[in-house]
């Protein structure tokens, strides 16, 4: 469970804070009284959650490329953070086929730049307690197993995005052993971990070539939803689920050191590992208003994994982290957010209310 008092006045440096997940994390941290410093490019889509929720009013933003190691170091040094969360990435599989070089530069060398900045900032006398590299469930070499991947399973990936994230994990492991080793924790004081989340969905995501944003764009425009891979099975979860895991993990690392400096899976329960078509049918049913979908001819689409599951037993046992909102609730919250956008409501308030509701669910879960 997240301890609000722990986060109060903590200085948190987030790369990629203008993105979908970064925006939700900024709001949650601000709600708890943390001082958020963001390093990112401008929001990647229009519209976008960062601007719709006026998050720039709540955080200190440095707008620059993660590949610019000089600016990154200077921003981190000047911020003197307690905690660093690396989320900046090129996150779209299909985009990685179009721009593989940029994908590898951003996702691999971007990670190197962040960890180098941490190392140099510490050498300059700044004390950083915990660092988290956020990657993806797609970092595993996918054998289409019917069981979930564990943190010690083989890394890999056929498409450039997945492969770049596997490389990012390997970079993290290298820096953890070479520069932030557990046996030398007393000298450097840094706990370094990575987090691999499932297919994250939620209100405020406007990325191209993602299922839920495509659904929302289609229904708002009165178009049919087009499905490319109807039978692909994914571990769907609301964005607040893995963010909850990140916050719990970072608190553990800050308080207890290198014992939790490892790779961690954060995914849904088995009943929420569903096909793309199941998710779209449920979305259409809950949206109503004659929402319809059609299955596209996918003969010319790039290859994507058919089946992907995560085993999250380690996080459940050692962090006492558990999913709170099932997939049905996640879809309901997405529709609530989309309709608030359609009705031009205060989306910061809507988002903060969803975070507060989620926290109540977490507290109820922990009571049991």
Secondary structure, DSSP 4 states (H G I P E B T S, - for coil): ---HHHHTT-EEEEETTTSHHHHHHHHHHHHTT-EEEEEEPSPSSSS-HHHHTTGGGTSEEEE--TT-HHHHHHHHHHHT-SEEEE------HHHHHH-HHHHHIIIIIHHHHHHHHHHHHHHTT----EEEEE--GGGB-----SSPBPTTSPB--SSHHHHHHHHHHHHHHHHHHHTS-GGGHHHH--EEEEEEE-EEE-TT---TT-HHHHHHHHHHHTPPEEES-TT-EEEEEEHHHHHHHHHHHHHHHHHHGGGG-SEEEE---GGGEEEHHHHHHHHHHHH-TT--EEE---TTSPP--SB--B--HHHHHHS-----S-HHHHHHHHHHHHHHHHTT--HHHHHHHHHHHHHHHHHHHHH-
